[in-house]
């Protein structure tokens, strides 16, 4: 049975329970600042950016198997870029 999604938002809603569970797992490990959106954005922008035709199973596995330190580094990099823009007024 193929499941199709009409939008990225629809896919996000479908994966939100897994993202929430992953966020809770990260919080227990001390990464209290990571949100579901942060995890999602990391996967979209880094892990899946060149991927095509991923299954729901593959995406869910990625949510639970991605290394916490990769998400942390991604968030720190985004924060540094944001701070640089504010500081240098770019």
PDB file of N, CA, C and O in Angstrom:
ATOM      1  N   UNK A   1       0.841  -1.181   0.000  1.00  0.00           N
ATOM      2  CA  UNK A   1       0.000   0.000   0.000  1.00  0.00           C
ATOM      3  C   UNK A   1       0.885   1.241   0.000  1.00  0.00           C
ATOM      4  O   UNK A   1       1.665   1.448   0.929  1.00  0.00           O
ATOM      5  N   UNK A   2       0.770   2.053  -1.018  1.00  0.00           N
ATOM      6  CA  UNK A   2       1.517   3.289  -1.101  1.00  0.00           C
ATOM      7  C   UNK A   2       0.734   4.402  -0.417  1.00  0.00           C
ATOM      8  O   UNK A   2      -0.475   4.544  -0.605  1.00  0.00           O
ATOM      9  N   UNK A   3       1.447   5.180   0.373  1.00  0.00           N
ATOM     10  CA  UNK A   3       0.859   6.351   1.013  1.00  0.00           C
ATOM     11  C   UNK A   3       1.432   7.567   0.323  1.00  0.00           C
ATOM     12  O   UNK A   3       2.649   7.706   0.202  1.00  0.00           O
ATOM     13  N   UNK A   4       0.561   8.443  -0.127  1.00  0.00           N
ATOM     14  CA  UNK A   4       1.028   9.667  -0.772  1.00  0.00           C
ATOM     15  C   UNK A   4       0.595  10.862   0.065  1.00  0.00           C
ATOM     16  O   UNK A   4      -0.420  10.829   0.761  1.00  0.00           O
ATOM     17  N   UNK A   5       1.391  11.908  -0.023  1.00  0.00           N
ATOM     18  CA  UNK A   5       1.111  13.130   0.709  1.00  0.00           C
ATOM     19  C   UNK A   5       1.000  14.273  -0.285  1.00  0.00           C
ATOM     20  O   UNK A   5       1.763  14.358  -1.247  1.00  0.00           O
ATOM     21  N   UNK A   6       0.046  15.140  -0.037  1.00  0.00           N
ATOM     22  CA  UNK A   6      -0.203  16.254  -0.951  1.00  0.00           C
ATOM     23  C   UNK A   6       0.652  17.482  -0.645  1.00  0.00           C
ATOM     24  O   UNK A   6       0.722  18.414  -1.446  1.00  0.00           O
ATOM     25  N   UNK A   7       1.304  17.476   0.525  1.00  0.00           N
ATOM     26  CA  UNK A   7       2.137  18.617   0.895  1.00  0.00           C
ATOM     27  C   UNK A   7       3.174  18.190   1.920  1.00  0.00           C
ATOM     28  O   UNK A   7       3.063  17.133   2.540  1.00  0.00           O
ATOM     29  N   UNK A   8       4.168  19.023   2.082  1.00  0.00           N
ATOM     30  CA  UNK A   8       5.190  18.777   3.103  1.00  0.00           C
ATOM     31  C   UNK A   8       4.559  18.881   4.488  1.00  0.00           C
ATOM     32  O   UNK A   8       4.943  18.151   5.401  1.00  0.00           O
ATOM     33  N   UNK A   9       3.600  19.779   4.648  1.00  0.00           N
ATOM     34  CA  UNK A   9       2.913  19.938   5.928  1.00  0.00           C
ATOM     35  C   UNK A   9       2.164  18.663   6.319  1.00  0.00           C
ATOM     36  O   UNK A   9       2.149  18.276   7.488  1.00  0.00           O
ATOM     37  N   UNK A  10       1.551  18.022   5.342  1.00  0.00           N
ATOM     38  CA  UNK A  10       0.833  16.769   5.589  1.00  0.00           C
ATOM     39  C   UNK A  10       1.813  15.672   6.027  1.00  0.00           C
ATOM     40  O   UNK A  10       1.524  14.909   6.949  1.00  0.00           O
ATOM     41  N   UNK A  11       2.948  15.601   5.375  1.00  0.00           N
ATOM     42  CA  UNK A  11       3.982  14.638   5.752  1.00  0.00           C
ATOM     43  C   UNK A  11       4.496  14.934   7.153  1.00  0.00           C
ATOM     44  O   UNK A  11       4.677  14.022   7.960  1.00  0.00           O
ATOM     45  N   UNK A  12       4.732  16.211   7.441  1.00  0.00           N
ATOM     46  CA  UNK A  12       5.196  16.614   8.774  1.00  0.00           C
ATOM     47  C   UNK A  12       4.196  16.171   9.841  1.00  0.00           C
ATOM     48  O   UNK A  12       4.594  15.611  10.862  1.00  0.00           O
ATOM     49  N   UNK A  13       2.918  16.411   9.619  1.00  0.00           N
ATOM     50  CA  UNK A  13       1.891  16.007  10.586  1.00  0.00           C
ATOM     51  C   UNK A  13       1.905  14.493  10.808  1.00  0.00           C
ATOM     52  O   UNK A  13       1.702  14.018  11.925  1.00  0.00           O
ATOM     53  N   UNK A  14       2.144  13.755   9.747  1.00  0.00           N
ATOM     54  CA  UNK A  14       2.182  12.291   9.850  1.00  0.00           C
ATOM     55  C   UNK A  14       3.386  11.819  10.679  1.00  0.00           C
ATOM     56  O   UNK A  14       3.301  10.830  11.408  1.00  0.00           O
ATOM     57  N   UNK A  15       4.499  12.537  10.555  1.00  0.00           N
ATOM     58  CA  UNK A  15       5.721  12.166  11.263  1.00  0.00           C
ATOM     59  C   UNK A  15       5.849  12.835  12.636  1.00  0.00           C
ATOM     60  O   UNK A  15       6.771  12.518  13.388  1.00  0.00           O
ATOM     61  N   UNK A  16       4.956  13.739  12.967  1.00  0.00           N
ATOM     62  CA  UNK A  16       5.053  14.496  14.217  1.00  0.00           C
ATOM     63  C   UNK A  16       5.133  13.607  15.464  1.00  0.00           C
ATOM     64  O   UNK A  16       5.911  13.935  16.359  1.00  0.00           O
ATOM     65  N   UNK A  17       4.391  12.516  15.581  1.00  0.00           N
ATOM     66  CA  UNK A  17       4.557  11.675  16.774  1.00  0.00           C
ATOM     67  C   UNK A  17       5.990  11.129  16.919  1.00  0.00           C
ATOM     68  O   UNK A  17       6.521  11.078  18.028  1.00  0.00           O
ATOM     69  N   UNK A  18       6.599  10.731  15.829  1.00  0.00           N
ATOM     70  CA  UNK A  18       7.985  10.246  15.879  1.00  0.00           C
ATOM     71  C   UNK A  18       8.926  11.388  16.240  1.00  0.00           C
ATOM     72  O   UNK A  18       9.857  11.196  17.022  1.00  0.00           O
ATOM     73  N   UNK A  19       8.697  12.570  15.681  1.00  0.00           N
ATOM     74  CA  UNK A  19       9.521  13.728  16.000  1.00  0.00           C
ATOM     75  C   UNK A  19       9.388  14.099  17.478  1.00  0.00           C
ATOM     76  O   UNK A  19      10.372  14.468  18.120  1.00  0.00           O
ATOM     77  N   UNK A  20       8.182  14.000  18.009  1.00  0.00           N
ATOM     78  CA  UNK A  20       7.951  14.284  19.430  1.00  0.00           C
ATOM     79  C   UNK A  20       8.656  13.283  20.332  1.00  0.00           C
ATOM     80  O   UNK A  20       9.234  13.653  21.354  1.00  0.00           O
ATOM     81  N   UNK A  21       8.603  12.028  19.951  1.00  0.00           N
ATOM     82  CA  UNK A  21       9.292  10.997  20.732  1.00  0.00           C
ATOM     83  C   UNK A  21      10.800  11.206  20.690  1.00  0.00           C
ATOM     84  O   UNK A  21      11.488  11.015  21.692  1.00  0.00           O
ATOM     85  N   UNK A  22      11.305  11.595  19.533  1.00  0.00           N
ATOM     86  CA  UNK A  22      12.741  11.844  19.378  1.00  0.00           C
ATOM     87  C   UNK A  22      13.169  13.049  20.203  1.00  0.00           C
ATOM     88  O   UNK A  22      14.230  13.037  20.827  1.00  0.00           O
ATOM     89  N   UNK A  23      12.332  14.099  20.204  1.00  0.00           N
ATOM     90  CA  UNK A  23      12.617  15.283  21.019  1.00  0.00           C
ATOM     91  C   UNK A  23      12.673  14.912  22.499  1.00  0.00           C
ATOM     92  O   UNK A  23      13.561  15.361  23.223  1.00  0.00           O
ATOM     93  N   UNK A  24      11.728  14.097  22.943  1.00  0.00           N
ATOM     94  CA  UNK A  24      11.703  13.671  24.344  1.00  0.00           C
ATOM     95  C   UNK A  24      12.957  12.863  24.684  1.00  0.00           C
ATOM     96  O   UNK A  24      13.521  13.013  25.768  1.00  0.00           O
ATOM     97  N   UNK A  25      13.382  12.022  23.772  1.00  0.00           N
ATOM     98  CA  UNK A  25      14.600  11.236  23.970  1.00  0.00           C
ATOM     99  C   UNK A  25      15.824  12.150  24.085  1.00  0.00           C
ATOM    100  O   UNK A  25      16.678  11.950  24.949  1.00  0.00           O
ATOM    101  N   UNK A  26      15.897  13.143  23.215  1.00  0.00           N
ATOM    102  CA  UNK A  26      17.017  14.091  23.266  1.00  0.00           C
ATOM    103  C   UNK A  26      16.990  14.900  24.564  1.00  0.00           C
ATOM    104  O   UNK A  26      18.037  15.178  25.149  1.00  0.00           O
ATOM    105  N   UNK A  27      15.805  15.270  25.004  1.00  0.00           N
ATOM    106  CA  UNK A  27      15.666  16.031  26.242  1.00  0.00           C
ATOM    107  C   UNK A  27      16.199  15.226  27.423  1.00  0.00           C
ATOM    108  O   UNK A  27      16.887  15.769  28.287  1.00  0.00           O
ATOM    109  N   UNK A  28      15.881  13.930  27.461  1.00  0.00           N
ATOM    110  CA  UNK A  28      16.388  13.064  28.535  1.00  0.00           C
ATOM    111  C   UNK A  28      17.912  12.987  28.531  1.00  0.00           C
ATOM    112  O   UNK A  28      18.530  12.757  29.570  1.00  0.00           O
ATOM    113  N   UNK A  29      18.510  13.177  27.369  1.00  0.00           N
ATOM    114  CA  UNK A  29      19.970  13.122  27.241  1.00  0.00           C
ATOM    115  C   UNK A  29      20.626  14.486  27.469  1.00  0.00           C
ATOM    116  O   UNK A  29      21.848  14.603  27.382  1.00  0.00           O
ATOM    117  N   UNK A  30      19.829  15.517  27.760  1.00  0.00           N
ATOM    118  CA  UNK A  30      20.377  16.832  28.061  1.00  0.00           C
ATOM    119  C   UNK A  30      20.267  17.858  26.953  1.00  0.00           C
ATOM    120  O   UNK A  30      20.675  19.006  27.128  1.00  0.00           O
ATOM    121  N   UNK A  31      19.726  17.464  25.822  1.00  0.00           N
ATOM    122  CA  UNK A  31      19.541  18.408  24.708  1.00  0.00           C
ATOM    123  C   UNK A  31      18.147  19.025  24.838  1.00  0.00           C
ATOM    124  O   UNK A  31      17.253  18.751  24.037  1.00  0.00           O
ATOM    125  N   UNK A  32      17.983  19.860  25.859  1.00  0.00           N
ATOM    126  CA  UNK A  32      16.655  20.357  26.216  1.00  0.00           C
ATOM    127  C   UNK A  32      16.111  21.396  25.245  1.00  0.00           C
ATOM    128  O   UNK A  32      14.910  21.666  25.248  1.00  0.00           O
ATOM    129  N   UNK A  33      16.959  21.979  24.423  1.00  0.00           N
ATOM    130  CA  UNK A  33      16.578  23.075  23.543  1.00  0.00           C
ATOM    131  C   UNK A  33      16.072  22.609  22.180  1.00  0.00           C
ATOM    132  O   UNK A  33      15.451  23.396  21.466  1.00  0.00           O
ATOM    133  N   UNK A  34      16.315  21.369  21.802  1.00  0.00           N
ATOM    134  CA  UNK A  34      15.907  20.875  20.479  1.00  0.00           C
ATOM    135  C   UNK A  34      14.393  20.670  20.440  1.00  0.00           C
ATOM    136  O   UNK A  34      13.807  20.104  21.363  1.00  0.00           O
ATOM    137  N   UNK A  35      13.780  21.131  19.374  1.00  0.00           N
ATOM    138  CA  UNK A  35      12.332  20.980  19.192  1.00  0.00           C
ATOM    139  C   UNK A  35      12.047  20.004  18.047  1.00  0.00           C
ATOM    140  O   UNK A  35      12.958  19.595  17.327  1.00  0.00           O
ATOM    141  N   UNK A  36      10.791  19.644  17.893  1.00  0.00           N
ATOM    142  CA  UNK A  36      10.395  18.806  16.763  1.00  0.00           C
ATOM    143  C   UNK A  36      10.751  19.493  15.445  1.00  0.00           C
ATOM    144  O   UNK A  36      11.237  18.857  14.510  1.00  0.00           O
ATOM    145  N   UNK A  37      10.502  20.791  15.387  1.00  0.00           N
ATOM    146  CA  UNK A  37      10.822  21.551  14.175  1.00  0.00           C
ATOM    147  C   UNK A  37      12.322  21.549  13.883  1.00  0.00           C
ATOM    148  O   UNK A  37      12.726  21.465  12.723  1.00  0.00           O
ATOM    149  N   UNK A  38      13.145  21.641  14.922  1.00  0.00           N
ATOM    150  CA  UNK A  38      14.597  21.604  14.736  1.00  0.00           C
ATOM    151  C   UNK A  38      15.037  20.275  14.134  1.00  0.00           C
ATOM    152  O   UNK A  38      15.848  20.240  13.208  1.00  0.00           O
ATOM    153  N   UNK A  39      14.501  19.197  14.662  1.00  0.00           N
ATOM    154  CA  UNK A  39      14.848  17.860  14.159  1.00  0.00           C
ATOM    155  C   UNK A  39      14.392  17.730  12.709  1.00  0.00           C
ATOM    156  O   UNK A  39      15.147  17.262  11.856  1.00  0.00           O
ATOM    157  N   UNK A  40      13.175  18.138  12.437  1.00  0.00           N
ATOM    158  CA  UNK A  40      12.610  18.107  11.090  1.00  0.00           C
ATOM    159  C   UNK A  40      13.465  18.917  10.117  1.00  0.00           C
ATOM    160  O   UNK A  40      13.821  18.438   9.040  1.00  0.00           O
ATOM    161  N   UNK A  41      13.790  20.147  10.511  1.00  0.00           N
ATOM    162  CA  UNK A  41      14.581  21.021   9.639  1.00  0.00           C
ATOM    163  C   UNK A  41      15.969  20.440   9.378  1.00  0.00           C
ATOM    164  O   UNK A  41      16.474  20.530   8.259  1.00  0.00           O
ATOM    165  N   UNK A  42      16.590  19.848  10.392  1.00  0.00           N
ATOM    166  CA  UNK A  42      17.884  19.199  10.177  1.00  0.00           C
ATOM    167  C   UNK A  42      17.758  18.109   9.115  1.00  0.00           C
ATOM    168  O   UNK A  42      18.555  18.042   8.179  1.00  0.00           O
ATOM    169  N   UNK A  43      16.754  17.264   9.273  1.00  0.00           N
ATOM    170  CA  UNK A  43      16.574  16.158   8.331  1.00  0.00           C
ATOM    171  C   UNK A  43      16.305  16.674   6.919  1.00  0.00           C
ATOM    172  O   UNK A  43      16.885  16.173   5.955  1.00  0.00           O
ATOM    173  N   UNK A  44      15.443  17.656   6.792  1.00  0.00           N
ATOM    174  CA  UNK A  44      15.103  18.227   5.480  1.00  0.00           C
ATOM    175  C   UNK A  44      16.318  18.889   4.834  1.00  0.00           C
ATOM    176  O   UNK A  44      16.601  18.674   3.655  1.00  0.00           O
ATOM    177  N   UNK A  45      17.033  19.697   5.621  1.00  0.00           N
ATOM    178  CA  UNK A  45      18.123  20.505   5.065  1.00  0.00           C
ATOM    179  C   UNK A  45      19.447  19.751   4.930  1.00  0.00           C
ATOM    180  O   UNK A  45      20.277  20.108   4.094  1.00  0.00           O
ATOM    181  N   UNK A  46      19.647  18.728   5.732  1.00  0.00           N
ATOM    182  CA  UNK A  46      20.938  18.033   5.723  1.00  0.00           C
ATOM    183  C   UNK A  46      20.832  16.573   5.274  1.00  0.00           C
ATOM    184  O   UNK A  46      21.452  16.175   4.288  1.00  0.00           O
ATOM    185  N   UNK A  47      20.065  15.804   5.981  1.00  0.00           N
ATOM    186  CA  UNK A  47      20.010  14.354   5.743  1.00  0.00           C
ATOM    187  C   UNK A  47      19.292  13.995   4.441  1.00  0.00           C
ATOM    188  O   UNK A  47      19.761  13.149   3.680  1.00  0.00           O
ATOM    189  N   UNK A  48      18.153  14.643   4.189  1.00  0.00           N
ATOM    190  CA  UNK A  48      17.315  14.252   3.054  1.00  0.00           C
ATOM    191  C   UNK A  48      17.427  15.194   1.860  1.00  0.00           C
ATOM    192  O   UNK A  48      16.687  15.020   0.892  1.00  0.00           O
ATOM    193  N   UNK A  49      18.307  16.170   1.886  1.00  0.00           N
ATOM    194  CA  UNK A  49      18.295  17.198   0.838  1.00  0.00           C
ATOM    195  C   UNK A  49      18.506  16.647  -0.568  1.00  0.00           C
ATOM    196  O   UNK A  49      18.007  17.237  -1.525  1.00  0.00           O
ATOM    197  N   UNK A  50      19.220  15.547  -0.727  1.00  0.00           N
ATOM    198  CA  UNK A  50      19.436  14.959  -2.052  1.00  0.00           C
ATOM    199  C   UNK A  50      18.688  13.638  -2.242  1.00  0.00           C
ATOM    200  O   UNK A  50      18.908  12.928  -3.223  1.00  0.00           O
ATOM    201  N   UNK A  51      17.815  13.319  -1.307  1.00  0.00           N
ATOM    202  CA  UNK A  51      17.087  12.052  -1.361  1.00  0.00           C
ATOM    203  C   UNK A  51      15.816  12.185  -2.184  1.00  0.00           C
ATOM    204  O   UNK A  51      15.221  13.258  -2.282  1.00  0.00           O
ATOM    205  N   UNK A  52      15.425  11.080  -2.762  1.00  0.00           N
ATOM    206  CA  UNK A  52      14.185  11.038  -3.545  1.00  0.00           C
ATOM    207  C   UNK A  52      13.421   9.766  -3.184  1.00  0.00           C
ATOM    208  O   UNK A  52      14.016   8.721  -2.916  1.00  0.00           O
ATOM    209  N   UNK A  53      12.113   9.872  -3.182  1.00  0.00           N
ATOM    210  CA  UNK A  53      11.220   8.729  -2.976  1.00  0.00           C
ATOM    211  C   UNK A  53      11.501   7.956  -1.694  1.00  0.00           C
ATOM    212  O   UNK A  53      11.486   6.725  -1.696  1.00  0.00           O
ATOM    213  N   UNK A  54      11.757   8.671  -0.597  1.00  0.00           N
ATOM    214  CA  UNK A  54      11.936   8.006   0.687  1.00  0.00           C
ATOM    215  C   UNK A  54      10.593   7.449   1.150  1.00  0.00           C
ATOM    216  O   UNK A  54       9.548   8.068   0.952  1.00  0.00           O
ATOM    217  N   UNK A  55      10.639   6.303   1.751  1.00  0.00           N
ATOM    218  CA  UNK A  55       9.413   5.729   2.313  1.00  0.00           C
ATOM    219  C   UNK A  55       9.184   6.301   3.710  1.00  0.00           C
ATOM    220  O   UNK A  55      10.102   6.838   4.330  1.00  0.00           O
ATOM    221  N   UNK A  56       7.964   6.180   4.188  1.00  0.00           N
ATOM    222  CA  UNK A  56       7.633   6.621   5.534  1.00  0.00           C
ATOM    223  C   UNK A  56       8.480   5.850   6.547  1.00  0.00           C
ATOM    224  O   UNK A  56       8.925   6.409   7.549  1.00  0.00           O
ATOM    225  N   UNK A  57       8.695   4.583   6.281  1.00  0.00           N
ATOM    226  CA  UNK A  57       9.546   3.744   7.136  1.00  0.00           C
ATOM    227  C   UNK A  57      10.969   4.294   7.206  1.00  0.00           C
ATOM    228  O   UNK A  57      11.532   4.404   8.295  1.00  0.00           O
ATOM    229  N   UNK A  58      11.553   4.640   6.065  1.00  0.00           N
ATOM    230  CA  UNK A  58      12.924   5.166   6.028  1.00  0.00           C
ATOM    231  C   UNK A  58      13.025   6.490   6.785  1.00  0.00           C
ATOM    232  O   UNK A  58      13.986   6.733   7.514  1.00  0.00           O
ATOM    233  N   UNK A  59      12.027   7.328   6.600  1.00  0.00           N
ATOM    234  CA  UNK A  59      12.035   8.616   7.283  1.00  0.00           C
ATOM    235  C   UNK A  59      11.924   8.433   8.793  1.00  0.00           C
ATOM    236  O   UNK A  59      12.623   9.103   9.553  1.00  0.00           O
ATOM    237  N   UNK A  60      11.057   7.540   9.224  1.00  0.00           N
ATOM    238  CA  UNK A  60      10.900   7.274  10.648  1.00  0.00           C
ATOM    239  C   UNK A  60      12.184   6.691  11.231  1.00  0.00           C
ATOM    240  O   UNK A  60      12.594   7.076  12.325  1.00  0.00           O
ATOM    241  N   UNK A  61      12.812   5.779  10.523  1.00  0.00           N
ATOM    242  CA  UNK A  61      14.093   5.223  10.975  1.00  0.00           C
ATOM    243  C   UNK A  61      15.140   6.319  11.108  1.00  0.00           C
ATOM    244  O   UNK A  61      15.901   6.333  12.076  1.00  0.00           O
ATOM    245  N   UNK A  62      15.188   7.233  10.152  1.00  0.00           N
ATOM    246  CA  UNK A  62      16.138   8.340  10.217  1.00  0.00           C
ATOM    247  C   UNK A  62      15.888   9.217  11.436  1.00  0.00           C
ATOM    248  O   UNK A  62      16.834   9.657  12.090  1.00  0.00           O
ATOM    249  N   UNK A  63      14.633   9.471  11.741  1.00  0.00           N
ATOM    250  CA  UNK A  63      14.289  10.295  12.901  1.00  0.00           C
ATOM    251  C   UNK A  63      14.887   9.693  14.165  1.00  0.00           C
ATOM    252  O   UNK A  63      15.452  10.407  14.993  1.00  0.00           O
ATOM    253  N   UNK A  64      14.760   8.380  14.312  1.00  0.00           N
ATOM    254  CA  UNK A  64      15.220   7.737  15.539  1.00  0.00           C
ATOM    255  C   UNK A  64      16.695   7.366  15.541  1.00  0.00           C
ATOM    256  O   UNK A  64      17.261   7.119  16.606  1.00  0.00           O
ATOM    257  N   UNK A  65      17.327   7.323  14.380  1.00  0.00           N
ATOM    258  CA  UNK A  65      18.718   6.866  14.346  1.00  0.00           C
ATOM    259  C   UNK A  65      19.746   7.984  14.186  1.00  0.00           C
ATOM    260  O   UNK A  65      20.943   7.746  14.348  1.00  0.00           O
ATOM    261  N   UNK A  66      19.300   9.191  13.872  1.00  0.00           N
ATOM    262  CA  UNK A  66      20.251  10.278  13.663  1.00  0.00           C
ATOM    263  C   UNK A  66      20.967  10.604  14.972  1.00  0.00           C
ATOM    264  O   UNK A  66      20.359  10.629  16.042  1.00  0.00           O
ATOM    265  N   UNK A  67      22.246  10.847  14.864  1.00  0.00           N
ATOM    266  CA  UNK A  67      23.083  11.127  16.028  1.00  0.00           C
ATOM    267  C   UNK A  67      22.717  12.483  16.636  1.00  0.00           C
ATOM    268  O   UNK A  67      22.604  13.482  15.926  1.00  0.00           O
ATOM    269  N   UNK A  68      22.534  12.503  17.955  1.00  0.00           N
ATOM    270  CA  UNK A  68      22.196  13.740  18.655  1.00  0.00           C
ATOM    271  C   UNK A  68      23.210  14.846  18.392  1.00  0.00           C
ATOM    272  O   UNK A  68      22.847  16.015  18.265  1.00  0.00           O
ATOM    273  N   UNK A  69      24.474  14.469  18.312  1.00  0.00           N
ATOM    274  CA  UNK A  69      25.522  15.487  18.133  1.00  0.00           C
ATOM    275  C   UNK A  69      25.419  16.164  16.768  1.00  0.00           C
ATOM    276  O   UNK A  69      25.820  17.320  16.624  1.00  0.00           O
ATOM    277  N   UNK A  70      24.890  15.463  15.766  1.00  0.00           N
ATOM    278  CA  UNK A  70      24.705  16.086  14.454  1.00  0.00           C
ATOM    279  C   UNK A  70      23.612  17.152  14.509  1.00  0.00           C
ATOM    280  O   UNK A  70      23.754  18.226  13.925  1.00  0.00           O
ATOM    281  N   UNK A  71      22.534  16.851  15.208  1.00  0.00           N
ATOM    282  CA  UNK A  71      21.458  17.834  15.368  1.00  0.00           C
ATOM    283  C   UNK A  71      21.963  19.016  16.189  1.00  0.00           C
ATOM    284  O   UNK A  71      21.679  20.168  15.862  1.00  0.00           O
ATOM    285  N   UNK A  72      22.706  18.736  17.244  1.00  0.00           N
ATOM    286  CA  UNK A  72      23.283  19.784  18.084  1.00  0.00           C
ATOM    287  C   UNK A  72      24.199  20.692  17.267  1.00  0.00           C
ATOM    288  O   UNK A  72      24.098  21.915  17.362  1.00  0.00           O
ATOM    289  N   UNK A  73      25.086  20.113  16.473  1.00  0.00           N
ATOM    290  CA  UNK A  73      26.005  20.899  15.645  1.00  0.00           C
ATOM    291  C   UNK A  73      25.230  21.747  14.637  1.00  0.00           C
ATOM    292  O   UNK A  73      25.578  22.904  14.401  1.00  0.00           O
ATOM    293  N   UNK A  74      24.193  21.179  14.048  1.00  0.00           N
ATOM    294  CA  UNK A  74      23.341  21.908  13.103  1.00  0.00           C
ATOM    295  C   UNK A  74      22.706  23.126  13.781  1.00  0.00           C
ATOM    296  O   UNK A  74      22.704  24.222  13.221  1.00  0.00           O
ATOM    297  N   UNK A  75      22.171  22.929  14.984  1.00  0.00           N
ATOM    298  CA  UNK A  75      21.528  24.026  15.706  1.00  0.00           C
ATOM    299  C   UNK A  75      22.536  25.095  16.120  1.00  0.00           C
ATOM    300  O   UNK A  75      22.245  26.288  16.043  1.00  0.00           O
ATOM    301  N   UNK A  76      23.696  24.677  16.549  1.00  0.00           N
ATOM    302  CA  UNK A  76      24.742  25.638  16.929  1.00  0.00           C
ATOM    303  C   UNK A  76      25.194  26.448  15.711  1.00  0.00           C
ATOM    304  O   UNK A  76      25.420  27.654  15.811  1.00  0.00           O
ATOM    305  N   UNK A  77      25.323  25.788  14.574  1.00  0.00           N
ATOM    306  CA  UNK A  77      25.717  26.469  13.346  1.00  0.00           C
ATOM    307  C   UNK A  77      24.664  27.507  12.940  1.00  0.00           C
ATOM    308  O   UNK A  77      25.007  28.625  12.554  1.00  0.00           O
ATOM    309  N   UNK A  78      23.396  27.136  13.029  1.00  0.00           N
ATOM    310  CA  UNK A  78      22.319  28.078  12.701  1.00  0.00           C
ATOM    311  C   UNK A  78      22.331  29.271  13.660  1.00  0.00           C
ATOM    312  O   UNK A  78      22.129  30.411  13.242  1.00  0.00           O
ATOM    313  N   UNK A  79      22.567  29.004  14.935  1.00  0.00           N
ATOM    314  CA  UNK A  79      22.615  30.076  15.926  1.00  0.00           C
ATOM    315  C   UNK A  79      23.794  30.999  15.653  1.00  0.00           C
ATOM    316  O   UNK A  79      23.661  32.220  15.739  1.00  0.00           O
ATOM    317  N   UNK A  80      24.948  30.422  15.323  1.00  0.00           N
ATOM    318  CA  UNK A  80      26.125  31.240  15.006  1.00  0.00           C
ATOM    319  C   UNK A  80      25.881  32.117  13.785  1.00  0.00           C
ATOM    320  O   UNK A  80      26.262  33.287  13.780  1.00  0.00           O
ATOM    321  N   UNK A  81      25.251  31.568  12.755  1.00  0.00           N
ATOM    322  CA  UNK A  81      24.944  32.356  11.563  1.00  0.00           C
ATOM    323  C   UNK A  81      23.988  33.495  11.897  1.00  0.00           C
ATOM    324  O   UNK A  81      24.152  34.615  11.414  1.00  0.00           O
ATOM    325  N   UNK A  82      22.994  33.205  12.723  1.00  0.00           N
ATOM    326  CA  UNK A  82      22.021  34.218  13.114  1.00  0.00           C
ATOM    327  C   UNK A  82      22.708  35.324  13.914  1.00  0.00           C
ATOM    328  O   UNK A  82      22.458  36.509  13.690  1.00  0.00           O
ATOM    329  N   UNK A  83      23.571  34.930  14.844  1.00  0.00           N
ATOM    330  CA  UNK A  83      24.278  35.922  15.658  1.00  0.00           C
ATOM    331  C   UNK A  83      25.222  36.760  14.815  1.00  0.00           C
ATOM    332  O   UNK A  83      25.360  37.960  15.051  1.00  0.00           O
ATOM    333  N   UNK A  84      25.876  36.146  13.832  1.00  0.00           N
ATOM    334  CA  UNK A  84      26.762  36.888  12.947  1.00  0.00           C
ATOM    335  C   UNK A  84      25.988  37.927  12.150  1.00  0.00           C
ATOM    336  O   UNK A  84      26.462  39.049  11.967  1.00  0.00           O
ATOM    337  N   UNK A  85      24.797  37.562  11.674  1.00  0.00           N
ATOM    338  CA  UNK A  85      23.976  38.504  10.910  1.00  0.00           C
ATOM    339  C   UNK A  85      23.571  39.694  11.783  1.00  0.00           C
ATOM    340  O   UNK A  85      23.586  40.838  11.330  1.00  0.00           O
ATOM    341  N   UNK A  86      23.213  39.417  13.025  1.00  0.00           N
ATOM    342  CA  UNK A  86      22.817  40.495  13.929  1.00  0.00           C
ATOM    343  C   UNK A  86      24.020  41.373  14.242  1.00  0.00           C
ATOM    344  O   UNK A  86      23.916  42.600  14.228  1.00  0.00           O
ATOM    345  N   UNK A  87      25.154  40.757  14.523  1.00  0.00           N
ATOM    346  CA  UNK A  87      26.347  41.494  14.908  1.00  0.00           C
ATOM    347  C   UNK A  87      26.907  42.330  13.750  1.00  0.00           C
ATOM    348  O   UNK A  87      27.258  43.497  13.927  1.00  0.00           O
ATOM    349  N   UNK A  88      26.983  41.724  12.581  1.00  0.00           N
ATOM    350  CA  UNK A  88      27.562  42.424  11.433  1.00  0.00           C
ATOM    351  C   UNK A  88      26.512  43.127  10.583  1.00  0.00           C
ATOM    352  O   UNK A  88      26.841  43.788   9.599  1.00  0.00           O
ATOM    353  N   UNK A  89      25.224  42.977  10.974  1.00  0.00           N
ATOM    354  CA  UNK A  89      24.126  43.630  10.273  1.00  0.00           C
ATOM    355  C   UNK A  89      24.083  43.242   8.789  1.00  0.00           C
ATOM    356  O   UNK A  89      23.900  44.094   7.919  1.00  0.00           O
ATOM    357  N   UNK A  90      24.254  41.944   8.515  1.00  0.00           N
ATOM    358  CA  UNK A  90      24.231  41.438   7.124  1.00  0.00           C
ATOM    359  C   UNK A  90      22.815  41.318   6.630  1.00  0.00           C
ATOM    360  O   UNK A  90      22.591  40.912   5.490  1.00  0.00           O
TER     361      UNK A  90
END
